[in-house]
């Protein structure tokens, strides 16, 4: 996550480890003893994904951390736990990665008592893997108080919309010509839906009309007006329609141009649904975005086979290439959030952006879609190769920086004349510095001994 940013220190902590070392509480974590030093893990750190080596004291950090990743265990383990293995090997990652096993309110204490006090206003907080209610509540409450974003809501939305924008180059029409059905109505679905509405508004569609193009199906069926116990997020996308219980029936009634799966229900996109989608449209958009692969709504092979290669497929997990009986080979696109957060973080920090508006995630989606070549599209790819992620992230950061200065969001002055050179100067390169001594070749005449 933080490999894009230069000159920062890293500290990885888990609530479990703090409990076992008798730390008083998260709210006063800066006062707890952090006295273990050295390159090997402490005795407690036997399981890389649960106990993490604490490198030095937070209060004694000579660097200023600028990217902070926070997760809780209310969902699946995320970047904090994964990155712990690097610390186990004394390979300290840059940034601060915290995995919190406890109530979400402890995170609030963490933000108030540590991040701002330890790292100042230049600290970017990226949080993920919170339960739906907590994720939206915390994002809405603190997004205009801290420099922060939620990767599950905003990062997923950006990469999904990027895939849809790239798909428009195959369908040869505008976003406003499409109707979307979501399987799932959690934080990922809502994030994508909100960003789609923003993209539709940018195309000139009134907000009320834009929301009517988005149909959502949750565990109780189609989200409709008058249904009890709808939260604020779901109410926005409730349709004026009789109740419908199954996804198959919703697809038959709505005839969407795109179906997006984000509910982690394996096989939700049945063969009947895929056949219906293929009968409605020449190039149906099929996004099976749930992770891991075992939870995907359908496989790439199933999508291409049932739609006879006409389906536009993207997934949240990687799938192998698919070769059909007619010899055509497709390479499924993976909507990976890694396309989004490095470039966004780099651009935000480069410009000193204090609060991150959703427009930044829309322009990021647009940039990612532009990175897809016609050759990639012909192969079924909706995203640029991951091997180009550094260059893609750099161009995203430049776009974010340019947007920030045009909309008075940047606090870094003076405005850089060459924004690309300025951003490049901040990019971290994981290479060893050269320790060889400089050598010089002297002209032969300068080496002659002179007699005095």
C-alpha positions in Angstrom: 0.0 0.0 0.0 2.6 2.5 1.0 5.4 1.6 -1.4 4.5 4.7 -3.4 5.6 7.1 -0.6 9.1 8.0 0.4 10.9 8.5 3.7 8.5 7.1 6.2 8.7 4.8 9.2 6.6 1.7 9.8 5.0 0.3 13.0 2.7 -2.8 12.9 0.6 -3.5 16.0 -2.3 -5.8 16.7 -4.8 -5.5 19.5 -4.2 -9.1 20.4 -0.5 -8.4 21.0 -1.2 -5.3 23.0 -3.5 -7.3 25.2 -0.9 -9.9 25.8 1.7 -7.3 26.7 -0.8 -5.7 29.1 -1.2 -2.4 27.2 -3.7 -0.2 29.0 -6.0 0.6 26.1 -5.9 1.9 22.5 -6.8 5.4 23.6 -3.5 5.7 25.5 -1.4 3.3 23.4 1.3 5.9 23.1 2.1 5.5 26.7 2.5 1.7 26.7 6.0 0.2 26.9 7.4 -0.6 23.5 10.8 -1.8 24.5 11.5 -4.8 22.3 14.3 -4.1 19.9 16.3 -6.2 17.4 15.7 -7.9 14.1 14.0 -11.0 15.4 10.4 -11.3 16.5 9.6 -11.2 20.2 8.8 -14.5 21.9 5.0 -14.0 21.5 5.3 -13.5 17.8 5.0 -17.1 16.6 2.0 -16.8 14.3 2.7 -14.1 11.6 -0.9 -13.2 11.1 -1.7 -12.6 14.8 1.3 -11.3 16.7 3.4 -8.5 15.2 6.8 -7.2 16.1 6.7 -3.7 17.5 9.7 -1.8 16.1 10.6 1.0 18.4 8.4 3.5 20.2 5.8 5.5 18.2 6.7 8.7 20.1 10.4 8.3 19.1 9.9 8.0 15.4 12.3 10.2 13.5 10.1 10.1 10.4 6.6 11.3 9.8 4.2 8.6 8.7 1.9 9.7 6.0 -0.2 6.6 5.1 -1.9 4.7 7.8 -3.9 1.5 7.1 -6.5 0.5 9.7 -8.6 -2.6 9.7 -10.8 -4.5 12.1 -11.7 -8.2 12.3 -15.4 -7.4 11.8 -14.9 -8.7 8.2 -12.1 -10.7 6.7 -8.4 -10.2 7.5 -6.9 -7.5 5.4 -3.8 -5.6 4.7 -2.7 -5.2 8.3 -2.5 -8.9 9.0 -1.0 -9.7 5.6 1.8 -7.1 6.0 2.7 -8.5 9.4 4.8 -11.3 7.7 7.2 -8.7 6.4 7.8 -7.4 9.9 8.4 -10.9 11.1 11.3 -11.0 8.7 12.6 -7.6 9.9 11.5 -6.2 6.5 9.7 -3.1 7.9 7.1 -1.7 5.5 6.6 2.0 5.3 3.5 3.5 6.9 1.5 2.3 9.9 -0.6 -0.8 9.6 -2.9 -1.5 12.5 -5.1 -4.6 13.0 -7.7 -4.0 15.7 -9.6 -6.8 17.3 -12.3 -5.0 19.3 -15.2 -2.6 19.0 -15.1 0.0 16.2 -15.3 2.8 18.8 -11.7 2.0 19.8 -10.6 3.1 16.4 -12.1 6.6 17.2 -9.9 6.8 20.2 -7.0 5.8 18.1 -7.6 8.5 15.6 -8.1 11.2 18.2 -5.2 10.3 20.5 -2.5 9.0 18.2 -2.7 9.8 14.6 -3.1 13.5 14.8 -1.0 13.9 17.9 1.9 11.7 16.6 1.8 12.4 12.9 0.0 15.8 12.6 -2.4 16.8 9.8 -0.3 15.2 7.1 -1.4 11.7 8.1 -3.6 9.9 5.5 -5.8 7.3 7.1 -7.0 4.4 4.9 -9.4 2.0 6.8 -11.1 -1.2 5.6 -12.7 -4.5 6.7 -15.2 -2.7 9.0 -18.8 -4.0 9.3 -21.2 -2.2 6.9 -22.8 0.1 9.5 -19.5 1.0 11.1 -17.8 1.7 7.7 -20.4 4.2 6.5 -20.9 5.8 9.9 -17.2 6.4 10.4 -16.6 7.5 6.8 -19.5 10.0 6.9 -18.6 11.3 10.4 -14.8 11.8 9.9 -14.2 12.3 6.2 -14.4 16.1 6.6 -12.4 16.1 9.9 -9.4 13.9 8.8 -7.6 13.1 5.6 -9.1 9.6 5.1 -10.9 7.2 2.9 -12.4 3.7 3.1 -10.9 1.2 0.6 -13.9 -1.2 0.7 -16.3 1.6 -0.1 -14.4 4.1 -2.2 -11.5 2.0 -3.5 -13.8 -0.8 -4.7 -16.1 1.7 -6.3 -13.4 3.4 -8.2 -12.0 0.1 -9.7 -15.4 -1.2 -10.5 -16.5 2.0 -12.3 -13.2 1.9 -14.1 -14.1 -1.5 -15.5 -17.6 -0.3 -16.5 -16.1 2.8 -18.3 -13.7 0.5 -20.2 -16.6 -1.8 -21.1 -18.4 1.2 -22.8 -15.7 1.0 -25.5 -16.9 -2.5 -26.3 -20.7 -1.8 -26.1 -20.2 1.4 -28.1 -22.7 3.5 -26.1 -22.9 5.9 -23.2 -23.1 5.1 -19.5 -26.6 6.6 -19.5 -27.8 3.8 -21.9 -27.1 1.2 -19.2 -29.2 -0.3 -16.3 -27.5 -2.0 -13.4 -28.6 -4.8 -11.1 -26.5 -5.5 -8.0 -26.4 -8.8 -6.2 -25.7 -7.5 -2.7 -26.3 -4.1 -1.0 -23.4 -3.8 1.4 -20.6 -1.3 1.6 -19.0 -2.3 -1.7 -22.3 -2.3 -3.6 -23.3 1.1 -2.1 -19.9 2.6 -2.9 -20.1 1.4 -6.5 -23.7 2.7 -6.8 -22.9 6.1 -5.5 -19.9 6.5 -7.8 -22.0 5.4 -10.7 -24.6 8.0 -9.9 -21.8 10.6 -9.8 -20.6 9.4 -13.2 -24.1 9.5 -14.6 -24.6 13.1 -13.3 -21.4 14.1 -15.0 -22.9 12.8 -18.2 -25.9 15.0 -17.7 -28.3 12.6 -16.1 -30.4 14.1 -13.2 -29.7 12.4 -9.9 -33.2 11.0 -9.5 -33.0 9.4 -13.0 -29.5 8.1 -12.2 -30.7 6.2 -9.1 -33.6 4.7 -11.0 -31.0 3.0 -13.3 -29.6 1.1 -10.3 -31.5 -1.9 -8.9 -30.3 -3.7 -5.7 -31.0 -7.2 -4.5 -30.1 -8.1 -0.9 -30.8 -11.2 1.3 -34.5 -10.2 1.4 -35.0 -9.6 -2.3 -35.3 -6.5 -4.4 -34.9 -3.3 -2.4 -38.2 -1.4 -2.9 -39.9 1.6 -1.4 -42.0 0.8 1.7 -40.0 -2.2 2.7 -39.3 -2.2 6.5 -35.9 -1.7 8.1 -34.2 0.0 5.2 -31.1 2.0 6.3 -30.3 5.4 4.8 -28.0 4.0 2.1 -30.6 1.4 0.9 -33.4 3.9 0.9 -31.7 6.0 -1.8 -31.8 3.1 -4.2 -35.2 1.7 -3.3 -37.3 1.2 -6.4 -41.0 2.0 -6.8 -41.8 -1.6 -7.6 -43.6 -4.6 -6.1 -41.4 -6.9 -4.1 -39.4 -9.5 -6.0 -37.7 -12.3 -4.1 -35.1 -13.8 -6.4 -32.2 -12.4 -8.5 -33.3 -14.5 -11.5 -36.8 -12.8 -11.5 -35.3 -9.4 -11.1 -33.1 -9.9 -14.1 -36.0 -11.1 -16.2 -38.1 -8.1 -15.2 -35.5 -5.4 -15.4 -33.5 -6.7 -18.4 -30.3 -4.9 -17.1 -27.3 -4.3 -19.3 -25.0 -5.1 -16.4 -25.1 -7.3 -13.3 -22.7 -6.7 -10.5 -22.1 -9.3 -7.8 -20.7 -8.1 -4.5 -22.5 -10.4 -1.9 -20.0 -13.3 -1.8 -22.7 -15.8 -2.8 -21.0 -18.4 -4.9 -22.9 -19.3 -8.1 -25.4 -16.5 -7.7 -25.1 -15.8 -11.4 -26.8 -19.0 -12.6 -26.7 -20.3 -16.2 -30.3 -19.1 -16.6 -29.3 -15.6 -15.6 -26.3 -15.6 -17.9 -28.5 -16.9 -20.8 -31.1 -14.2 -20.1 -28.4 -11.5 -20.1 -27.1 -12.8 -23.4 -30.5 -12.8 -24.9 -31.3 -9.2 -23.8 -28.0 -7.6 -25.1 -25.2 -8.2 -27.5 -22.5 -7.6 -25.0 -23.9 -8.1 -21.4 -21.6 -6.8 -18.6 -21.0 -9.5 -16.0 -19.0 -8.4 -12.9 -18.4 -11.2 -10.4 -16.5 -9.1 -7.9 -16.8 -11.1 -4.7 -13.7 -12.5 -3.0 -12.2 -15.1 -2.7 -12.5 -17.1 -5.9 -14.6 -19.7 -4.1 -17.2 -16.9 -3.4 -17.4 -15.6 -7.0 -20.9 -15.3 -8.4 -19.7 -17.2 -11.5 -16.5 -18.2 -13.1 -15.0 -16.6 -16.2 -15.3 -19.9 -18.1 -19.0 -20.1 -17.3 -19.6 -16.5 -18.4 -17.8 -16.8 -21.7 -19.2 -20.3 -22.4 -22.9 -19.4 -21.7 -22.8 -16.0 -23.5 -20.8 -17.5 -26.4 -17.9 -15.1 -25.8 -20.1 -12.0 -25.9 -20.1 -11.3 -22.2 -17.9 -8.6 -20.8 -16.5 -10.2 -17.7 -14.5 -8.9 -14.7 -13.9 -10.4 -11.3 -12.6 -9.6 -7.9 -10.4 -12.6 -7.8 -8.0 -13.8 -10.5 -9.3 -16.4 -13.1 -7.2 -18.2 -15.7 -7.6 -17.5 -19.4 -10.5 -19.2 -21.2 -10.4 -20.7 -24.7 -13.7 -21.4 -26.4 -14.4 -24.2 -28.9 -14.1 -21.7 -31.8 -10.5 -21.0 -30.7 -11.0 -17.6 -29.2 -9.1 -17.0 -26.0 -10.2 -14.5 -23.4 -8.1 -13.1 -20.5 -10.5 -12.1 -17.7 -9.9 -8.7 -16.1 -9.4 -8.5 -12.3 -10.9 -5.5 -10.5 -8.1 -5.1 -8.0 -8.1 -2.2 -5.6 -4.4 -2.0 -6.0 -5.1 0.0 -9.1 -6.6 2.7 -7.0 -5.1 3.4 -3.5 -1.4 3.8 -4.3 -2.0 6.5 -6.9 -4.7 8.2 -4.8 -2.5 8.2 -1.7 0.5 9.6 -3.6 -1.6 12.4 -5.2 -3.2 13.3 -1.9 0.1 13.5 0.0 1.9 15.3 -2.8 -0.7 18.1 -2.8 -1.3 18.1 0.9 -5.0 17.5 0.4 -6.8 17.7 3.8 -10.1 16.0 2.8 -10.7 13.6 -0.1 -13.9 14.2 -2.1 -15.5 11.4 -4.1 -14.6 13.2 -7.3 -11.0 12.0 -6.9 -12.2 8.4 -7.0 -14.2 9.1 -10.2 -11.3 10.7 -12.0 -9.1 7.8 -10.8 -11.7 5.4 -12.4 -11.5 7.4 -15.6 -7.7 7.3 -15.7 -7.6 3.6 -15.1 -10.1 3.0 -18.0 -8.0 5.2 -20.3 -5.0 2.9 -19.5 -6.7 0.0 -21.2 -5.6 -0.4 -24.8 -7.7 -1.6 -27.7 -5.6 -4.8 -27.8 -6.4 -5.5 -24.2 -10.1 -5.0 -24.8 -10.0 -7.4 -27.7 -8.7 -10.0 -25.3 -11.4 -9.4 -22.8 -9.2 -7.3 -20.4 -10.9 -4.3 -18.8 -7.9 -3.3 -16.7 -4.2 -2.5 -17.6 -1.7 -5.2 -16.8 -0.7 -5.3 -13.1 2.9 -5.1 -14.3 2.3 -1.5 -15.2 0.8 -0.6 -11.8 3.7 1.8 -10.9 3.2 3.8 -14.1 -0.6 3.8 -13.8 -0.3 4.9 -10.1 2.0 7.7 -11.1 -0.4 9.0 -13.8 -3.3 8.8 -11.3 -1.3 10.8 -8.8 -0.6 13.5 -11.3 -4.3 13.7 -12.2 -5.2 13.9 -8.5 -2.7 16.6 -7.9 -3.9 18.6 -10.9 -7.5 18.3 -9.7 -6.5 19.4 -6.3 -4.9 22.7 -7.5 -7.8 23.4 -9.9 -10.4 23.0 -7.1 -8.4 24.7 -4.3 -7.9 21.4 -2.4 -4.1 21.5 -2.3 -2.3 23.0 0.7 1.2 22.5 -0.7 2.5 25.8 -2.1 3.8 27.0 -4.4 2.1 24.9 -7.0 4.7 22.8 -8.8 5.3 23.9 -12.4 6.2 20.4 -13.5 3.7 18.2 -11.6 5.0 15.0 -13.1 8.6 15.7 -12.0 7.3 16.7 -8.6 5.3 13.5 -8.1 8.2 11.4 -9.4 10.4 12.9 -6.7 8.1 11.4 -4.1 7.9 7.9 -5.5 9.6 5.3 -3.4 11.8 2.8 -5.2 12.6 -0.4 -3.4 16.2 -0.7 -4.7 19.4 -0.6 -2.8 21.4 2.6 -2.9 24.8 2.3 -4.5 27.7 2.0 -2.0 30.5 2.0 -4.6 32.9 4.8 -4.5 33.1 7.4 -7.2 36.1 6.9 -9.4 37.8 9.4 -11.7 40.1 9.0 -14.6 42.9 11.6 -14.8 44.5 12.7 -18.1 47.9 11.2 -18.6 49.6 14.6 -18.8 48.3 15.5 -15.4 50.1 12.5 -13.9 53.5 13.5 -15.0 56.0 14.3 -12.3 57.1 17.9 -12.5 60.6 18.9 -11.5 60.9 22.0 -9.5 
